[in-house]
């Protein structure tokens, strides 16, 4: 099986035959000059947040995420990184495709496809002090709704 060092990722052009994983790799949204695109996928996507804190859009709601969080974005769900509080680094994987599914980032309109600046801001006063330990009981573990 191949090893994917930093700067490379698993995708259709590098994926070994017989694997069910569609894509996997690392992502970074820098605190200065960061960009991201509002998008969705035809399959589920998982993020593991390794470093940094951010406000994301998921299932129509803004949420805080931080180190150690695993974010599950169900197929067809629009998601985005709205703000970062320090450089955000993580790992992503798309779980596989339904028959006839499309690969990669899918966009509702050309403006989403063009992406947007992601501001690097100071940590907000309402960001949990010992995140993710003090998230509300009815929120998914490690995901504080804003």
TORPA-4810 file (N, C-alpha, C, O; in nm, 3 decimals):
<nodes>
NODE_1_0.084_-0.118_0.000_0.000_0.000_0.000_0.088_0.124_0.000_0.193_0.125_0.064_X
NODE_2_0.048_0.226_-0.069_0.129_0.348_-0.077_0.122_0.431_0.051_0.028_0.419_0.130_X
NODE_3_0.222_0.512_0.069_0.230_0.611_0.178_0.214_0.747_0.112_0.272_0.774_0.007_X
NODE_4_0.134_0.834_0.174_0.107_0.967_0.119_0.172_1.071_0.209_0.114_1.110_0.310_X
NODE_5_0.293_1.117_0.175_0.362_1.215_0.259_0.296_1.352_0.248_0.215_1.374_0.158_X
NODE_6_0.330_1.445_0.339_0.273_1.579_0.331_0.288_1.637_0.191_0.392_1.622_0.126_X
NODE_7_0.181_1.703_0.146_0.180_1.760_0.012_0.117_1.669_-0.092_0.090_1.712_-0.204_X
NODE_8_0.092_1.543_-0.055_0.024_1.452_-0.147_-0.101_1.400_-0.077_-0.115_1.413_0.045_X
NODE_9_-0.190_1.341_-0.155_-0.313_1.288_-0.097_-0.369_1.177_-0.183_-0.334_1.164_-0.300_X
NODE_10_-0.456_1.097_-0.125_-0.519_0.986_-0.195_-0.637_1.042_-0.273_-0.724_1.109_-0.216_X
NODE_11_-0.641_1.015_-0.403_-0.752_1.057_-0.489_-0.757_0.961_-0.607_-0.681_0.864_-0.612_X
NODE_12_-0.846_0.986_-0.701_-0.866_0.893_-0.813_-0.736_0.860_-0.886_-0.718_0.748_-0.931_X
NODE_13_-0.646_0.957_-0.898_-0.521_0.935_-0.970_-0.414_0.863_-0.890_-0.315_0.816_-0.947_X
NODE_14_-0.432_0.853_-0.757_-0.329_0.789_-0.673_-0.384_0.672_-0.592_-0.309_0.607_-0.519_X
NODE_15_-0.511_0.646_-0.604_-0.578_0.543_-0.523_-0.546_0.404_-0.575_-0.559_0.379_-0.694_X
NODE_16_-0.504_0.314_-0.487_-0.479_0.177_-0.531_-0.610_0.107_-0.568_-0.716_0.136_-0.511_X
NODE_17_-0.603_0.016_-0.662_-0.720_-0.062_-0.701_-0.771_-0.141_-0.581_-0.693_-0.195_-0.503_X
NODE_18_-0.902_-0.147_-0.569_-0.962_-0.229_-0.466_-0.991_-0.158_-0.334_-1.053_-0.217_-0.246_X
NODE_19_-0.949_-0.034_-0.318_-0.979_0.036_-0.194_-1.115_0.105_-0.205_-1.152_0.153_-0.313_X
NODE_20_-1.190_0.110_-0.095_-1.320_0.175_-0.094_-1.312_0.322_-0.055_-1.411_0.394_-0.066_X
NODE_21_-1.197_0.367_-0.009_-1.182_0.507_0.030_-1.166_0.591_-0.096_-1.083_0.561_-0.182_X
NODE_22_-1.248_0.696_-0.106_-1.243_0.779_-0.226_-1.127_0.876_-0.221_-1.047_0.882_-0.315_X
NODE_23_-1.116_0.953_-0.112_-1.007_1.049_-0.096_-0.963_1.050_0.049_-1.039_1.011_0.138_X
NODE_24_-0.841_1.095_0.073_-0.790_1.115_0.208_-0.667_1.205_0.198_-0.589_1.196_0.103_X
NODE_25_-0.652_1.291_0.296_-0.537_1.379_0.297_-0.544_1.479_0.410_-0.628_1.470_0.499_X
NODE_26_-0.454_1.574_0.404_-0.444_1.678_0.506_-0.500_1.808_0.449_-0.499_1.830_0.328_X
NODE_27_-0.547_1.895_0.540_-0.586_2.028_0.497_-0.534_2.131_0.597_-0.514_2.101_0.714_X
NODE_28_-0.512_2.252_0.547_-0.466_2.363_0.628_-0.543_2.488_0.586_-0.556_2.516_0.467_X
NODE_29_-0.593_2.561_0.684_-0.650_2.693_0.660_-0.568_2.789_0.746_-0.589_2.795_0.867_X
NODE_30_-0.474_2.863_0.685_-0.385_2.949_0.765_-0.460_3.066_0.828_-0.562_3.113_0.777_X
NODE_31_-0.406_3.112_0.939_-0.466_3.226_1.010_-0.453_3.354_0.928_-0.534_3.446_0.945_X
NODE_32_-0.355_3.362_0.842_-0.339_3.478_0.754_-0.345_3.430_0.610_-0.268_3.342_0.569_X
NODE_33_-0.436_3.488_0.533_-0.447_3.454_0.391_-0.520_3.325_0.363_-0.507_3.271_0.253_X
NODE_34_-0.596_3.274_0.459_-0.668_3.149_0.438_-0.787_3.164_0.345_-0.851_3.268_0.340_X
NODE_35_-0.814_3.058_0.271_-0.931_3.054_0.181_-0.997_2.917_0.195_-0.932_2.818_0.229_X
NODE_36_-1.127_2.914_0.168_-1.202_2.789_0.169_-1.321_2.807_0.076_-1.354_2.919_0.038_X
NODE_37_-1.385_2.697_0.039_-1.502_2.704_-0.048_-1.619_2.631_0.016_-1.604_2.519_0.066_X
NODE_38_-1.735_2.694_0.013_-1.858_2.630_0.062_-1.895_2.521_-0.037_-1.908_2.548_-0.157_X
NODE_39_-1.910_2.397_0.012_-1.931_2.286_-0.080_-2.004_2.170_-0.013_-2.035_2.174_0.106_X
NODE_40_-2.030_2.068_-0.091_-2.090_1.944_-0.043_-2.028_1.829_-0.121_-1.949_1.850_-0.213_X
NODE_41_-2.064_1.707_-0.083_-2.014_1.586_-0.150_-2.129_1.489_-0.173_-2.231_1.497_-0.105_X
NODE_42_-2.111_1.399_-0.267_-2.209_1.293_-0.290_-2.193_1.178_-0.190_-2.273_1.084_-0.189_X
NODE_43_-2.090_1.184_-0.108_-2.067_1.082_-0.006_-2.036_1.152_0.127_-2.020_1.274_0.131_X
NODE_44_-2.027_1.074_0.234_-1.991_1.130_0.364_-1.845_1.174_0.362_-1.761_1.116_0.293_X
NODE_45_-1.817_1.279_0.440_-1.678_1.323_0.459_-1.652_1.333_0.609_-1.737_1.378_0.685_X
NODE_46_-1.533_1.291_0.648_-1.488_1.304_0.787_-1.368_1.396_0.793_-1.279_1.388_0.708_X
NODE_47_-1.366_1.484_0.892_-1.248_1.565_0.923_-1.202_1.528_1.063_-1.284_1.505_1.152_X
NODE_48_-1.072_1.521_1.083_-1.012_1.515_1.216_-0.936_1.645_1.233_-0.846_1.675_1.154_X
NODE_49_-0.971_1.722_1.335_-0.904_1.849_1.361_-0.782_1.821_1.448_-0.795_1.780_1.563_X
NODE_50_-0.664_1.843_1.392_-0.539_1.814_1.462_-0.486_1.936_1.538_-0.423_1.922_1.643_X
NODE_51_-0.512_2.056_1.485_-0.454_2.177_1.543_-0.542_2.296_1.508_-0.602_2.301_1.400_X
NODE_52_-0.550_2.389_1.600_-0.624_2.513_1.576_-0.768_2.503_1.619_-0.817_2.398_1.658_X
NODE_53_-0.834_2.616_1.610_-0.975_2.626_1.644_-1.043_2.705_1.533_-0.980_2.787_1.466_X
NODE_54_-1.173_2.679_1.513_-1.243_2.744_1.402_-1.392_2.748_1.428_-1.444_2.679_1.515_X
NODE_55_-1.459_2.831_1.350_-1.604_2.829_1.339_-1.633_2.772_1.201_-1.583_2.821_1.100_X
NODE_56_-1.717_2.667_1.198_-1.753_2.603_1.072_-1.904_2.611_1.052_-1.979_2.636_1.146_X
NODE_57_-1.947_2.589_0.929_-2.088_2.575_0.896_-2.112_2.428_0.867_-2.043_2.369_0.785_X
NODE_58_-2.210_2.370_0.935_-2.243_2.229_0.916_-2.391_2.212_0.943_-2.441_2.253_1.047_X
NODE_59_-2.461_2.151_0.849_-2.605_2.127_0.862_-2.682_2.257_0.890_-2.777_2.258_0.968_X
NODE_60_-2.639_2.366_0.826_-2.707_2.494_0.840_-2.681_2.567_0.971_-2.742_2.671_0.997_X
NODE_61_-2.591_2.515_1.055_-2.562_2.578_1.184_-2.414_2.608_1.197_-2.330_2.534_1.145_X
NODE_62_-2.383_2.716_1.265_-2.244_2.748_1.293_-2.202_2.673_1.419_-2.276_2.667_1.517_X
NODE_63_-2.081_2.616_1.414_-2.029_2.536_1.527_-1.882_2.568_1.547_-1.811_2.600_1.452_X
NODE_64_-1.839_2.558_1.671_-1.698_2.570_1.704_-1.635_2.430_1.700_-1.697_2.332_1.742_X
NODE_65_-1.513_2.422_1.649_-1.437_2.297_1.650_-1.296_2.327_1.698_-1.246_2.438_1.685_X
NODE_66_-1.233_2.225_1.754_-1.098_2.240_1.803_-1.023_2.108_1.799_-1.076_2.008_1.751_X
NODE_67_-0.899_2.108_1.848_-0.814_1.990_1.840_-0.880_1.865_1.898_-0.939_1.867_2.006_X
NODE_68_-0.870_1.758_1.822_-0.926_1.631_1.864_-1.065_1.604_1.812_-1.113_1.490_1.819_X
NODE_69_-1.133_1.705_1.759_-1.268_1.685_1.707_-1.266_1.602_1.579_-1.175_1.612_1.497_X
NODE_70_-1.369_1.519_1.566_-1.399_1.449_1.442_-1.531_1.506_1.393_-1.631_1.501_1.465_X
NODE_71_-1.533_1.560_1.273_-1.652_1.622_1.215_-1.703_1.530_1.106_-1.631_1.499_1.011_X
NODE_72_-1.828_1.485_1.119_-1.891_1.403_1.016_-1.986_1.491_0.936_-2.079_1.550_0.991_X
NODE_73_-1.961_1.500_0.807_-2.048_1.573_0.716_-2.121_1.470_0.630_-2.060_1.410_0.542_X
NODE_74_-2.251_1.450_0.654_-2.325_1.353_0.574_-2.332_1.393_0.427_-2.324_1.512_0.393_X
NODE_75_-2.346_1.296_0.340_-2.358_1.321_0.197_-2.465_1.425_0.170_-2.573_1.422_0.230_X
NODE_76_-2.435_1.519_0.081_-2.531_1.622_0.043_-2.539_1.740_0.137_-2.620_1.831_0.113_X
NODE_77_-2.459_1.743_0.242_-2.464_1.850_0.341_-2.361_1.958_0.308_-2.242_1.930_0.296_X
NODE_78_-2.408_2.081_0.295_-2.319_2.194_0.269_-2.236_2.221_0.395_-2.288_2.220_0.507_X
NODE_79_-2.106_2.244_0.374_-2.017_2.274_0.487_-1.913_2.375_0.444_-1.887_2.393_0.325_X
NODE_80_-1.852_2.441_0.545_-1.762_2.552_0.516_-1.680_2.582_0.642_-1.720_2.548_0.753_X
NODE_81_-1.567_2.646_0.623_-1.489_2.704_0.733_-1.512_2.854_0.726_-1.482_2.917_0.625_X
NODE_82_-1.566_2.911_0.834_-1.606_3.052_0.835_-1.502_3.144_0.896_-1.480_3.254_0.845_X
NODE_83_-1.438_3.101_1.004_-1.336_3.179_1.075_-1.237_3.082_1.135_-1.272_2.969_1.170_X
NODE_84_-1.111_3.125_1.148_-1.011_3.046_1.221_-0.951_3.131_1.331_-0.941_3.254_1.320_X
NODE_85_-0.913_3.064_1.438_-0.851_3.129_1.555_-0.713_3.065_1.572_-0.690_2.987_1.664_X
NODE_86_-0.625_3.099_1.481_-0.496_3.032_1.465_-0.508_2.940_1.345_-0.619_2.908_1.301_X
NODE_87_-0.396_2.897_1.292_-0.396_2.809_1.175_-0.469_2.679_1.208_-0.442_2.615_1.310_X
NODE_88_-0.560_2.640_1.120_-0.636_2.517_1.135_-0.571_2.409_1.049_-0.548_2.429_0.929_X
NODE_89_-0.542_2.294_1.112_-0.484_2.181_1.038_-0.563_2.056_1.071_-0.603_2.033_1.185_X
NODE_90_-0.584_1.974_0.969_-0.660_1.853_0.993_-0.638_1.750_0.885_-0.554_1.765_0.796_X
NODE_91_-0.716_1.645_0.894_-0.715_1.531_0.804_-0.857_1.513_0.752_-0.953_1.530_0.828_X
NODE_92_-0.873_1.478_0.625_-1.006_1.453_0.569_-1.007_1.320_0.498_-0.904_1.271_0.452_X
NODE_93_-1.125_1.262_0.489_-1.146_1.146_0.403_-1.291_1.145_0.356_-1.383_1.176_0.432_X
NODE_94_-1.309_1.110_0.230_-1.442_1.081_0.178_-1.457_0.930_0.181_-1.366_0.856_0.143_X
NODE_95_-1.572_0.885_0.225_-1.589_0.745_0.260_-1.612_0.651_0.144_-1.601_0.529_0.161_X
NODE_96_-1.642_0.701_0.030_-1.671_0.615_-0.085_-1.793_0.670_-0.156_-1.863_0.756_-0.103_X
NODE_97_-1.818_0.621_-0.273_-1.922_0.680_-0.357_-2.044_0.592_-0.373_-2.034_0.470_-0.383_X
NODE_98_-2.160_0.656_-0.374_-2.276_0.582_-0.421_-2.262_0.561_-0.572_-2.187_0.634_-0.638_X
NODE_99_-2.330_0.466_-0.626_-2.324_0.441_-0.770_-2.363_0.571_-0.842_-2.467_0.630_-0.813_X
NODE_100_-2.280_0.614_-0.935_-2.306_0.736_-1.010_-2.267_0.863_-0.937_-2.290_0.973_-0.987_X
NODE_101_-2.207_0.850_-0.818_-2.167_0.966_-0.740_-2.055_1.044_-0.805_-1.975_0.989_-0.881_X
NODE_102_-2.049_1.173_-0.775_-1.945_1.261_-0.828_-1.835_1.278_-0.724_-1.862_1.277_-0.604_X
NODE_103_-1.712_1.294_-0.769_-1.598_1.308_-0.680_-1.572_1.454_-0.649_-1.604_1.543_-0.728_X
NODE_104_-1.513_1.480_-0.532_-1.462_1.611_-0.499_-1.567_1.708_-0.448_-1.679_1.671_-0.413_X
NODE_105_-1.525_1.836_-0.444_-1.612_1.944_-0.396_-1.718_1.976_-0.500_-1.686_2.001_-0.616_X
NODE_106_-1.843_1.976_-0.460_-1.956_2.013_-0.545_-2.011_2.145_-0.493_-2.016_2.168_-0.372_X
NODE_107_-2.053_2.232_-0.583_-2.093_2.368_-0.544_-2.232_2.402_-0.594_-2.272_2.362_-0.704_X
NODE_108_-2.306_2.475_-0.511_-2.441_2.518_-0.547_-2.439_2.626_-0.653_-2.532_2.636_-0.734_X
NODE_109_-2.335_2.709_-0.654_-2.326_2.815_-0.754_-2.179_2.853_-0.775_-2.094_2.816_-0.695_X
NODE_110_-2.150_2.928_-0.882_-2.012_2.965_-0.913_-1.943_3.046_-0.802_-1.822_3.035_-0.784_X
NODE_111_-2.018_3.126_-0.729_-1.957_3.203_-0.620_-1.901_3.111_-0.512_-1.794_3.137_-0.458_X
NODE_112_-1.973_3.002_-0.482_-1.922_2.905_-0.384_-1.795_2.839_-0.437_-1.699_2.818_-0.362_X
NODE_113_-1.794_2.806_-0.565_-1.679_2.741_-0.625_-1.555_2.830_-0.623_-1.443_2.781_-0.613_X
NODE_114_-1.575_2.961_-0.632_-1.463_3.055_-0.631_-1.395_3.063_-0.496_-1.280_3.107_-0.486_X
NODE_115_-1.464_3.020_-0.391_-1.407_3.025_-0.257_-1.416_3.164_-0.197_-1.462_3.258_-0.261_X
NODE_116_-1.371_3.174_-0.073_-1.378_3.301_-0.001_-1.263_3.310_0.097_-1.205_3.209_0.136_X
NODE_117_-1.230_3.433_0.135_-1.130_3.453_0.238_-1.185_3.403_0.371_-1.303_3.423_0.402_X
NODE_118_-1.100_3.340_0.449_-1.136_3.296_0.584_-1.057_3.383_0.680_-0.935_3.374_0.686_X
NODE_119_-1.126_3.469_0.756_-1.053_3.558_0.845_-0.990_3.483_0.961_-1.049_3.391_1.018_X
NODE_120_-0.869_3.523_0.995_-0.803_3.478_1.117_-0.832_3.580_1.224_-0.791_3.696_1.213_X
NODE_121_-0.902_3.539_1.328_-0.949_3.630_1.431_-0.902_3.586_1.569_-0.862_3.471_1.587_X
NODE_122_-0.906_3.677_1.667_-0.879_3.635_1.805_-0.988_3.538_1.851_-1.100_3.542_1.802_X
NODE_123_-0.953_3.453_1.943_-1.048_3.356_1.997_-1.167_3.431_2.058_-1.146_3.517_2.143_X
NODE_124_-1.290_3.400_2.017_-1.407_3.471_2.069_-1.427_3.445_2.219_-1.389_3.340_2.270_X
NODE_125_-1.487_3.541_2.285_-1.512_3.530_2.429_-1.603_3.411_2.462_-1.593_3.353_2.570_X
NODE_126_-1.692_3.373_2.368_-1.784_3.262_2.396_-1.728_3.125_2.356_-1.796_3.024_2.370_X
NODE_127_-1.602_3.121_2.307_-1.541_2.992_2.276_-1.511_2.924_2.409_-1.449_2.984_2.496_X
NODE_128_-1.555_2.799_2.427_-1.538_2.733_2.556_-1.392_2.730_2.603_-1.303_2.696_2.525_X
NODE_129_-1.370_2.765_2.728_-1.234_2.775_2.783_-1.162_2.641_2.782_-1.042_2.637_2.753_X
NODE_130_-1.231_2.533_2.814_-1.166_2.401_2.816_-1.223_2.311_2.706_-1.245_2.192_2.725_X
NODE_131_-1.245_2.372_2.592_-1.300_2.301_2.478_-1.221_2.175_2.450_-1.098_2.179_2.454_X
NODE_132_-1.285_2.064_2.421_-1.427_2.044_2.404_-1.499_1.992_2.528_-1.612_1.944_2.517_X
NODE_133_-1.438_2.000_2.643_-1.495_1.937_2.762_-1.628_1.996_2.808_-1.704_1.926_2.875_X
NODE_134_-1.658_2.121_2.776_-1.780_2.180_2.830_-1.888_2.208_2.726_-1.961_2.306_2.736_X
NODE_135_-1.898_2.121_2.625_-2.002_2.138_2.525_-2.137_2.099_2.585_-2.142_2.020_2.679_X
NODE_136_-2.247_2.154_2.531_-2.380_2.120_2.584_-2.410_1.972_2.567_-2.365_1.909_2.471_X
NODE_137_-2.486_1.916_2.659_-2.515_1.774_2.657_-2.589_1.731_2.531_-2.575_1.617_2.489_X
NODE_138_-2.667_1.821_2.470_-2.742_1.782_2.351_-2.667_1.806_2.220_-2.723_1.782_2.113_X
NODE_139_-2.542_1.853_2.227_-2.462_1.871_2.107_-2.373_1.750_2.087_-2.337_1.682_2.182_X
NODE_140_-2.338_1.723_1.960_-2.243_1.613_1.938_-2.113_1.639_2.016_-2.070_1.754_2.029_X
NODE_141_-2.053_1.536_2.064_-1.930_1.549_2.142_-1.828_1.633_2.070_-1.799_1.609_1.953_X
NODE_142_-1.774_1.733_2.139_-1.668_1.814_2.082_-1.713_1.915_1.980_-1.629_1.974_1.912_X
NODE_143_-1.841_1.938_1.965_-1.889_2.036_1.868_-1.984_2.131_1.939_-2.098_2.095_1.969_X
NODE_144_-1.938_2.251_1.966_-2.016_2.351_2.037_-2.090_2.436_1.936_-2.028_2.504_1.854_X
NODE_145_-2.224_2.433_1.942_-2.302_2.520_1.853_-2.282_2.664_1.896_-2.281_2.694_2.016_X
NODE_146_-2.266_2.753_1.799_-2.242_2.894_1.827_-2.374_2.965_1.843_-2.378_3.085_1.867_X
</nodes>
